[in-house]
């Protein structure tokens, strides 16, 4: 198990470099966006980004997941899956292009930028997953960093110097996506994995049998994560959606490391799935990641109001009300994705779709009830409960092929402390006393669990 842990940590570290760079640069740009863009413009940006992410699995038919899974097996499988995936992507892209041309004739705003973002994003997903699957982890990371720097630099030019506003933001996003695609394809010499002789309906069918459940899964996942934003638009307007987008920035800090970990974990989960002690390995990893994320939630709760008071324009300060729910949403999302990797390893992707669909129904249903009365708070609450449902269902269903034993007593204890922090945030105005009280609760919970953290530190430093 020690060797697997070291490989997991090594890959996580490499992915983390790219993830940290990307997220930090994104967060540094938020003051610029909230100053230059109105809440309505920022809400529009968020909506376009949401639909771009929604259409990527539809345009690619989620074949990038199959490319990654088969690339982990051997190079022959990598070439076969990549070649057939490109043909599938090209066919669906032509259909999508025809739809965009029709929308262009109707004078749909920003449709050209939207087309570029979707097409480059979907092709980039296929190429990036091939690169990650064949072991080009560093190249994958470099492409992400360069793309982020390009995006930031272009925004500085387009927003501050050329004053292009929303159009400038979208143009910067489209160009940076192209930059990432060029780096990945040239750096890994992806053309050598293209083999027209391997393209065959039988191979395409094999990929699609694996990925077809992943398409409705991605749509349902979008339903859990993003449909509440459409409900916000309907009941509270574009400005509320802008507040909600800002509220999501602090919770995204948790993903600075977790996003890197998940990419590494997906590789590790596949490689260790057939090992006799895979259940113990999955359980230990789940326990560590869950505790660390909940501690991160507590620390960010202490910083939420002070940071927003000094970080964004005054009109955006009320967005803090949605942050606690969104922090827990991120944790449940991440843990659901972690458990979901076992479905991919077992090649039982149907379970991913069904569990996510249940969560989508719960999240959308709750949004329709809570948003009209609670606004962004209701949206965050609905999203939180939707992802919690997905996690619970997946933990139960994956027992069919791997058992993950959750330390429920510890999980409940951590959640009680988070609720106490929320009560303090509501009762004590933003000040040093509030921050100190919240941080003391965080330190206290870590102290009660110190033997666990001490053992974790010893493991990571190879002292045990």
HURA-V768163 format. One record per residue. PHI is phi in whole degrees, -180 to 180 (none if undefined). Layout:
BEGIN
phi=PHI
phi=PHI
END
This chain:
BEGIN
phi=none
phi=-61
phi=-64
phi=-66
phi=-64
phi=-63
phi=-66
phi=-62
phi=-66
phi=-61
phi=-66
phi=-62
phi=-61
phi=-66
phi=-64
phi=-65
phi=-59
phi=-69
phi=-65
phi=-62
phi=-60
phi=-64
phi=-69
phi=-63
phi=-62
phi=-63
phi=-67
phi=-64
phi=-87
phi=-58
phi=-57
phi=-65
phi=-61
phi=-73
phi=-90
phi=-83
phi=-97
phi=-73
phi=-60
phi=-68
phi=-64
phi=-66
phi=-66
phi=-65
phi=-56
phi=-65
phi=-65
phi=-63
phi=-63
phi=-63
phi=-72
phi=-63
phi=-64
phi=-66
phi=-82
phi=-55
phi=-68
phi=-73
phi=-64
phi=-90
phi=55
phi=59
phi=-67
phi=-63
phi=-67
phi=-69
phi=-58
phi=-63
phi=-64
phi=-76
phi=-65
phi=-71
phi=-80
phi=-164
phi=-66
phi=-62
phi=-65
phi=-63
phi=-65
phi=-64
phi=-68
phi=-66
phi=-62
phi=-72
phi=-65
phi=-64
phi=-66
phi=-62
phi=-63
phi=-62
phi=-63
phi=-70
phi=-67
phi=-62
phi=-66
phi=-65
phi=-64
phi=-64
phi=-64
phi=-66
phi=-63
phi=-64
phi=-65
phi=-64
phi=-66
phi=-91
phi=60
phi=-68
phi=-68
phi=63
phi=-68
phi=-65
phi=-64
phi=-61
phi=-62
phi=-61
phi=-64
phi=-70
phi=-67
phi=-68
phi=-66
phi=-72
phi=-67
phi=-62
phi=-64
phi=-66
phi=-67
phi=-66
phi=-71
phi=-65
phi=-59
phi=-67
phi=-68
phi=-89
phi=100
phi=-85
phi=-66
phi=-65
phi=-64
phi=-56
phi=-69
phi=-61
phi=-60
phi=-66
phi=-65
phi=-62
phi=-62
phi=-66
phi=-63
phi=-63
phi=-62
phi=-65
phi=-63
phi=-65
phi=-66
phi=-61
phi=-75
phi=-70
phi=-89
phi=-88
phi=-94
phi=-95
phi=53
phi=-86
phi=62
phi=-59
phi=-61
phi=-64
phi=-61
phi=-67
phi=-65
phi=-63
phi=-64
phi=-66
phi=-67
phi=-65
phi=-65
phi=-66
phi=-59
phi=-61
phi=-62
phi=-63
phi=-63
phi=-66
phi=-69
phi=-81
phi=-64
phi=-96
phi=49
phi=-62
phi=-58
phi=-72
phi=-92
phi=-88
phi=-143
phi=-61
phi=-68
phi=-89
phi=-74
phi=-156
phi=-54
phi=-64
phi=-71
phi=-62
phi=-63
phi=-63
phi=-64
phi=-71
phi=-63
phi=-77
phi=-94
phi=-55
phi=-67
phi=-76
phi=-69
phi=-63
phi=-64
phi=-65
phi=-66
phi=-68
phi=-61
phi=-62
phi=-61
phi=-69
phi=-84
phi=-126
phi=-63
phi=-64
phi=-70
phi=-68
phi=-64
phi=-60
phi=-60
phi=-72
phi=-101
phi=-123
phi=95
phi=-66
phi=-61
phi=-63
phi=-66
phi=-65
phi=-63
phi=-65
phi=-64
phi=-66
phi=-60
phi=-74
phi=-68
phi=-65
phi=-58
phi=-66
phi=-62
phi=-61
phi=-82
phi=-56
phi=-99
phi=-63
phi=-58
phi=-69
phi=-61
phi=-62
phi=-63
phi=-71
phi=-64
phi=-59
phi=-67
phi=-67
phi=-62
phi=-69
phi=-68
phi=-103
phi=-58
phi=-88
phi=-69
phi=-64
phi=-102
phi=-62
phi=-61
phi=-67
phi=-65
phi=-64
phi=-63
phi=-61
phi=-66
phi=-59
phi=-62
phi=-63
phi=-67
phi=-63
phi=-63
phi=-63
phi=-69
phi=-68
phi=-65
phi=-62
phi=-59
phi=-61
phi=-64
phi=-72
phi=-60
phi=-67
phi=-99
phi=-55
phi=-67
phi=-60
phi=-66
phi=-65
phi=-65
phi=-115
phi=-106
phi=-121
phi=-63
phi=-53
phi=-63
phi=-98
phi=-61
phi=-65
phi=-64
phi=-60
phi=-62
phi=-92
phi=-64
phi=-56
phi=-64
phi=-72
phi=-62
phi=-69
phi=-59
phi=-62
phi=-62
phi=-66
phi=-63
phi=-64
phi=-70
phi=-64
phi=-66
phi=-64
phi=-67
phi=-63
phi=-62
phi=-70
phi=-64
phi=-65
phi=-63
phi=-83
phi=58
phi=-118
phi=-73
phi=-60
phi=-63
phi=-61
phi=-63
phi=-63
phi=-67
phi=-68
phi=-62
phi=-60
phi=-64
phi=-64
phi=-61
phi=-64
phi=-64
phi=-66
phi=-60
phi=-67
phi=-61
phi=-63
phi=-87
phi=-89
phi=-61
phi=-59
phi=-102
phi=-116
phi=62
phi=-67
phi=-65
phi=-63
phi=-65
phi=-68
phi=-65
phi=-64
phi=-64
phi=-60
phi=-69
phi=-63
phi=-72
phi=-62
phi=-65
phi=-59
phi=-61
phi=-62
phi=-66
phi=-67
phi=-60
phi=-72
phi=-74
phi=-71
phi=-63
phi=-66
phi=-130
phi=-159
phi=-103
phi=-112
phi=-90
phi=-92
phi=-82
phi=-62
phi=-59
phi=-67
phi=-61
phi=-64
phi=-58
phi=-64
phi=-68
phi=-61
phi=-64
phi=-63
phi=-65
phi=-63
phi=-63
phi=-62
phi=-61
phi=-65
phi=-62
phi=-79
phi=-93
phi=-110
phi=-61
phi=-61
phi=-168
phi=-63
phi=-62
phi=-60
phi=-62
phi=-63
phi=-61
phi=-68
phi=-69
phi=-63
phi=-64
phi=-65
phi=-64
phi=-63
phi=-69
phi=-67
phi=-64
phi=-68
phi=-110
phi=-59
phi=-56
phi=-64
phi=-69
phi=-64
phi=-66
phi=-64
phi=-62
phi=-63
phi=-67
phi=-68
phi=-97
phi=59
phi=-101
phi=-140
END
